[in-house]
Amino acid sequence: MNNKNLLFDPGRRQFLSSLLPLCSMSCLSLGGLLNNHESSDGSQEKVIKHKFQKEWGHTYEEAFKWRYGYYIEIMEEFSKYLGRKKLIEMIMRAVDDSNPISENDDPNFSFLEWIGGGEYYQNMMTWEIIERSEKAYEMKVSECLWAKTFQERNAADIGYATVCYSDFSAAKTSHSKITLVRTKTIMQGHGYCDHRWIWEG
């Protein structure tokens, strides 16, 4: 079953949200300064938003190119001072530090609910579910907008260290009994990503 509209949200990828000023998904639609709201008497009234709340439209791909392009440029400059190998090591260390292993696991945590996910990834990846059970969730990703964005800038190593590598620690951050097993990623030049999350609870 190959379906890019499946629900999936296995991890938070906290490092990205803390390191980058990522564009919120709410600004991926067209809008204006004025919104119509219904008042208590049923009439329509116009609410003027602050200019910071103005919506502007662009595609997911445009958003990725814009935000990650800036990030890549900064990392490329750092690499001139640190060397490429040192830069990648530092990014991975920062990823680990920003995703500490959970010390106080939620006793009501549900692995099945955790892999149920939301709509966030639907327009960024295409995947096929291989297994979905109480003990494991495996998926094969055939398209990835993160990989496309970084590869087009010849920065796949930065992309892997920033985005893909974080999946391992993000799983443990969600719950200490979740382990990610993965041997291939599109970011590294493979034809697909073979994510498999194992629930050891």
N, C-alpha and C positions, 0 to 999 in steps of 0.2 A: 504494500500500500504506500504509494508515494504521494504525499500530500503536504504542500507548504502551508496549508491553513490549519494544521493540527495545533492543538494547544501544547505549549511546552515552556517551562520556566525553571530549569534545574538549578540555577545559581544566580547570585546577585551581581557578580562581577563588580564588587565594591571598588576595586582599585580604579576602574575607569571613571566611576562617578565622583571619586574623591580627587583624582589627578587631573581630569579634564573638565572643562566647562561644557559638558555634553549638552546638545540642544534637546530640550524636553520634547517628547513626542507630541505634546499638545500644540507645538508650533509648526506642525507639519500639515497644516490646513489653512485655507484662505479665510480671512475674516475682516472685521473692521473695528473702528473705535466704538461704534454704537451697537448695543444689544437691546432687543426688545424683551421686556419682562411684563408679565401680567400682574397688575396690582390687585389689592384685596377686593376691589369692587368689580374686577373682571376686565377693566380697560387695559390697554397696552400703554406702557410707559417706557421711555428711552433712558437707559443708564449709561452715562459717559464713563468710559474706562480711562485710567491713567495711560499715558503713552507707552509705559513699560509693559502694559497688558495687551498691546496691539498684536494681533496675530499676523503671520506672514507665511506665504506658501512656498514649498519646495518639496522635492522628492526625497525619499530616504537616502538614495544614492548621493544626491547633492548635499544633504546634511552631513553624511559621512565624509565626503571629500572635503568639505569645508572645515569641520571640526578636527578630523584626524589629520588633515593636511597640515594644519597649524602645529599640531602635536608632533608630527613626523619631522617638520622643519626644526623644531626645538631640539628633538632628540638627535638629529643629524649634526647639529651644532655642538651638542654635548660630546658626541662621539669624536669630534676633532680634537677635543681636549683630553678625553678619557681613553680613547681607543674603543673600537667597536666591541671587543670582547668584554671589557670592563663595563661598558654601558649596559650591555644585555644582562650581565650579572647583577648590576645595581637595580635594574628594572625588576628582575625576578625577585630580588631580596625585598624590594618595596612591596611587591605583590604579596609575598608571604606575610610580611609584617602587617599589611592592611587587612588580611584575612586570617585572624587567629583561630585556632581550633576551638570549637565551642566547649566551654567548661561547665556550663549550666544548661544541659539539654532539656528542652521542653518535654515533660513526661507525656504530654498529649500529642506529640509530633506524629504526623501521619506521612509515611513515605509516599503513598499513593496520591495524597493531596499535594504533596510537594512537587511531584512530577506532573501534576495536572496542569499547572502553569496558567499563563495568561496570554494576551494577544501581542505582547511586546516583540516576540521574535518572529512572528508570522511573516512579516514583510522583509526580513533580513536573512532568512535561511530557507532552504528546501530540504526536507528529510523524509526518511522512511523509518517507521517503527519496526524494529526487529523483535523485541521482547518487551512486554509490559506486565509485570507481576508484582506480588507483594515483596519479592526479594531482589528484583533487578529491573532496570529500565535500560534498554539498549536502542540506539538510533544510529542510522547511517545518513550523514549529511552530505548532500551532493552539490549544494550551492551555499555560499556564505559571503555576505556583503562585507564583513570585516576583512576576509582574505582578499577579496577583489580590490578593496580600497588600498590595503597595504602593499599588495603585490604590484599594483599599477604604479606605485611610488618607489618600487625596488626597496622596500623596507619590510619584507616579510619576517625578518628576524626580530625586528622591533614589534611587529604585530603579534608574533607568537608569544614573545615575552610579556607583552602587555595584556593581550586578550585571551589567547588560548591557554597559556600556562596558568592563568588565574582560576581556571575551571577546577583545578585540582584542590587548591586551598579553599575555594568558595564552597565546595561540597562539604568539607570538614567544618566550615564556619556555620553552615546550615544545621548540621548535626554531626557529632563526632563518629557516629556509626555509619556514615555514608562514605563510600570510597569510589572514586572515579578511576576506571581503567580505560586507557586509550593508547593506541599504537600509531595512528595515522591522523594527519590533519591536512586539510586543503591548503592552509597557510604555509605548511612546510613543503608543499609541492606534490602531495599525494592526490589521488583522484577523489578522495572522500575523507570524512572524519568518522571514526568508529567509536563514538562515545558509549560507554557502558557504566552506569551507576549501580553499585551493589549496596543493598541494605543489610547490614550485619546485626540489626536489632533483634 
